């Protein structure tokens, strides 16, 4: 095999690459990272499998990609991240998944009794209805009331519930592992 054809064989077909990137929302598949700049990584190295199969590909940021190549993130963990990613996206929209991760990650360095509260426009409550119905977030209420032409426009505040925390923590072995990955990758 010539070096040109060997290099071409390493090229992941656009259709498969697109599917992997869409699955991860064009973000790193490791839930404690979620960086936007991503590579498509072979869970079982290309040098061993010599093919590009969707089930063996995962979106990783360059830092997590290097960590996976070094073995800091093992294949079993990568496979679990991929399965969990598919499961989450089957249940919730990309926006809802992002909100859960954002609220969870904001709490990692806080005291356990503290809660992160994020503003959310009341008029857009339907966009987060599934995670609200699942009991993963709660509406705290609004601090004040502002109306324009009789319509409430004040933001509400949402917070992650214990059930939401358990759901997000189920995506990794332990929350201590999550904190370590965040600190190592500098994504806190």
Order of alpha helices (4+ residues) and beta strands (2+ residues): alpha-alpha-beta-alpha-beta-alpha-alpha-alpha-beta-alpha-beta-beta-beta-beta-alpha-alpha
